[in-house]
Structure formats: structure tokens, C-alpha cells
Amino acid sequence: MSSSPSQLCLLRNYNYGGGELPDSFTIDPNKARQRLGLEIDVAMETHVPPTPKRVAPIKCAPRTGKGSRYPGSFRVTQKIALRATTAAPTFFKPLLSFDELYCDGGIVASNPSAVAVHEARAVYPGVPLELLVSIGTGEFTEIKVPPRVGWDGVVAQILDSATDAEGVHHILEDVFGEEKGGTKMASTTYFRFNANVGRPDSGKFPIDEIDPGRLQELCDIVDAYMEEDEQKLKLKKLGDLIHPKGWIQRAIQCNIDKSA
């Protein structure tokens, strides 16, 4: 959030084969300096003060020719990564670290499937992408709402669009899917699992829901969704791709199909 417009920053557990500049994160910088025989420098991650000072935008590990198009770091401790990626606006304060401001990436990439495709190609250049599985956090039933004249209605629509995960799914389905027209544009097999959790105006499942009964209701919705014939078929195809059958299993399946 230190750049305008805001950009996606990836806190990764992997690195590329070159092509990156040093980023602004280190794993315990003081211990690293001690091991190198250098003086300890105070450079610790902090929470954002009530009125944080405005800082000049400093890019975190910008891409070069060989790396990812997204800035980020692989030198982040789990504590800091969790704190930064769960800083959902209006619920938690953003994280201020090394003059960079971080919050939940859902405001930029609510569905990061396309980002995952890009990262896979950056980490394994030239290697075909065989399978992509996208698991959503639940979709709402589309409803018509009364027109709202004024900026409050415009802002609400902008926020809804920014956090809509299905738009990315529709694009990936057009590229990788087989449902439309019986053909697909790429050799990648694509599956999407995302249960419908009802109307967006019901208020039943807020992001900070902790009631055990409501959480169990969510689990029941997902269980019923996964019992649908369409989802079972996708799971079977997915399992066959991950664990392909040997010649004995294929022969048994062939005999079963002939006798059916």
C-alpha cells in the first residue's frame, strides 16, 4: 500500500533462479549482522501508529528480466507474513515494515489463481503447466439491488468488484476449461471448487464470524456441495491426474466398463 496504485506483494517460501534485486526483508537482521561481525542496527517490524507518517514509496524487490512481475520476498518470517497477509482493512491495522505498508492481498487479488500461474511459469520456465486447482472461500447468489444515486453506491460497487473472485475464474475457465464448446485453448487441466453460501445481504457469514453454530453451518454447506454429482466427477478426474492408474488398475477398470 506504499505505492499508488497499490500493488500485489508476494511473501514466498521459494526463490527464483536469479533475476531479483535484494528485497527489504531479512530473517532476523540483527543476528545476521552479528554472524557477519557487524554492528547491530535497529531495524525491526512494527505496527502502524495511530497516525503513521507519510513515507516515500519504496518498491520491495522489483522484478528484473528473469523474475516474477510481482514484488516480494522469500526472507520473511512466518510471524511477519501472517501479520501482513491477514491485515484485512477495517479489521486489523496495516503492517508497517521498513517504510513499506502491507495489508490483506484480497483487496488486489481476491482470487490469486492467475498469480499462481504466473509464478509457476517464473519458477519453472519452459515446463508445461499440467494442472491448476482453484479452491474458493464461497460465492454469493447474485441479486438485483435498488439503484443508489451518489458516491456511496459507486464506492460500494468498486469494493464489490475488487473483492470478486469469480471474474478471474471465468477468465481461467475460458482459457483452460473444456465446458465451453468442448475444446480448450491450453493443455492445462483446470478445476474450480467454490460453494454457494447464499445471499450477500443476509449477513449470516461475516468475515469475523466465530459462532460455532454458524461455522458448522458453513461446513454443512460445503459438505453438501462436495456431495453433488458434478463435484464428485471433478474430484475423481483430479484424483486420476494426481495418482494415475497403473496397467493393472486400467485393466480392471476396462473389464468393469465392459461388464457395465
N, C-alpha and C positions, 0 to 999 in steps of 0.2 A: 504493500500500500504506500510505499515511499515514492513510487513513480506515478506519473499521470499520463495515460490511463493506467489503472492498476494492472499488474502482470502476474502471471502464474509463476510461482517459485516451487521447485521440486526438492524436497528433502529426501534424498535417495539412500538406499543401502547398497548401492553399486556405483561403479565409476566407468567412464568410457575409456577407450584406448587412445588417450590423448585428445587434444583439441579443446582444452578448457584452460581458463585462467585461474589463478588461486582465488578461492572464494573468501567471504568474510567470516566464516565459521572455522573454529578449530576445536579439537577434543581436548578440553581442559588446557587452555593456553598456558597457564602458569606452570603446570607440570611439564609441558613440552619445553618451555623455556629453561626450566631447571635442568632437564636432561641434557640440554644443549649448553649448559653452563652460562646462561644469560640471566640478566636481572629480571625479577618478577615484575610484570606490568599488569596493572589492574584493568582488566577488560572483561567484565562479567555481564551476562544477560540479565536484564531487569524487566520488571513490569512497567507499563506505561504510567507515568504520573497523572494526577487528575487533569492537568493542563500541559500536555507534552509540548516542548518547544518544537518549532518547525525546523526541520533539518533538510539539507540539500539532498536531492535524490542520488543515491549511490547504488549502482547495479550490483547484484550479487552473482558472481561467476557468470558473466555474459558468455554467450556461445561464441566459438570461433568456427573455423571451417569444418571441423570434424565432429564437434559435439552436438548436443541437443540444441534446439531452438529456444528451450526454456532455461532461464537462470536457475541456480540452485546449488546444493552442496551435498557431499557424502560424508562430511565431517561433523555431523550434528548428533549430539547425544539424544537418546530416546526421550529423556525428560523434556528437552527443549523442543524436539519435534512434535511431541504430543501437545505441549502447551501452545505451540504456534498453530497447529492444524485443527485444534478444537476451539479456537478463539472465535466462536460464532458471534457476529455483530448483535448487539443488544443483550447478549447473554454473558459474554466474557470480554474483558478488555483485550485489545490487541497486544501482541508481544513486541517490545522494543529491544532490538539486539544489534549492536554495532551500527547504530544510526539507521537501521532498517526497521520498518514496521510491518508486522505479519499478522494475518488473521485467517480464518477458515477459508480454504480454497474453493468452497462451494459457491461463493459469490462470483467466481470467474469460470470455474469448470465444475458444475454440479454433477455432470456425467463425464468422468475423465477417460472414457474408453478410447477416444481418438488420441488423447495424450499418450495412453499406453501403447497404441500402435506406433506412434512416432518414436517413443523411447525404445521400443523393441528394435526398430529399424536402425536407430542410432547405436545401440549396444551391439547388435549383430548385423552389421551391414552386409547385404548380399544374401542373407539367409531367408528363405521363404517363411512367411508367417502362416502356419498351418491352422491355428485355432485361436479364436477370440471368444471369451465368455464374459458377458456383462451381467452383473447382479445389482439390481436397483434397490432402493430403500423404500419403495412403494410409490404408486402413482394414484392420482385422484381422478374421479369421474369428471369429465368436462361438463361444465354447466354454463348457462347463459346468465349474465348478471345485468342489472339495470345500468344504463349509461351514466357515467359520473362526469359531470362537467367541471373542469378545474384541474389544477396541477396535482391534487391529491390522487385523482383517478389515473392520471398519466404515470405518476411515480409508482403507484401500485402495480400497473401493468408492466412497467420496466423491471420492477423487482421480481414479479412472477416469471417474466421471460428469462431473467438472469439465472434463476434457480430451476428452470425447467430442464429436466434431464432427458425427456423423450425426444427433443429435437435432434440431439446427437445420435440417439438410437435410430431414428428414421433415416438419417444420412448413412449410417453404417449398414443398415438393413438394405438400402438401395445398392450399396457397393458390394457387400459380402453376402447378402441374403439370397435365397432361392425362391421365396414365395411369389415375388413379383415377376410374372412372365415365365417362370420355370428355369430361368438362367441367372447367372450372377457374373459380375464384372471381374472378380478376383478369385484366386484359388483358395483363399482363406475361408474356413468354416466359422460361422458366427452364430452364437446363441445369446439370447437375452431373457433373463428371468426377472419379472417385476410384478408383484401382486398389486391389485387394485384395493385401496384401503378406504374407499368411499368418497363422499363429497368434501371438497376443500373447505366449505363453510360450516361443516359440522363441528369443528373444534374438538373432535374426540381424541385426536392423537397429536398434541403439540410436541415440539421438538424436545421439550424438557419434561416429558411425561415420566413419572416414576411410580404411579399407582400399579401395584401388582396385578390387579384385575384387568386394567386396560392393556398392560403389557402382554398378559396371557391372551387377551382378545386378539392382539396383533399376531401372536404366534398361531392362534387358531386360523386366522385369515390366510396366513402363509401356508399352513399345513393343508388347508382345503385347496389352495391354489396349486400346490405341488401334486395333488391327487388328480388334477384334471388330466384327461387323456392327452391333450396337446403337450403339457409339460412332461408327462411320463415319457412320451415319444422322444422329446428333445433330450431328456436325461439318458435314455437308452442310447441314442446316437452319440451323445457326449461320452458315455462310458465306453462305447466301442472304439471311439477315436483315441481315448486316453489309454485304454487297455485292449489293444487289438487281439482278436482271437487267433489262436494257433490253428494248424491244419486239422487237428483232432476236433476242436470245437466247431470249426467250419463244417467238417464232415457231418457231425452230429446235427448241427443246425440245418444242413441241407436235407438230411433224412427226415427231420421233423417237418420241414416245409413241404416235402413231397407227400408225406402222410396226412397233412392237414387238409 
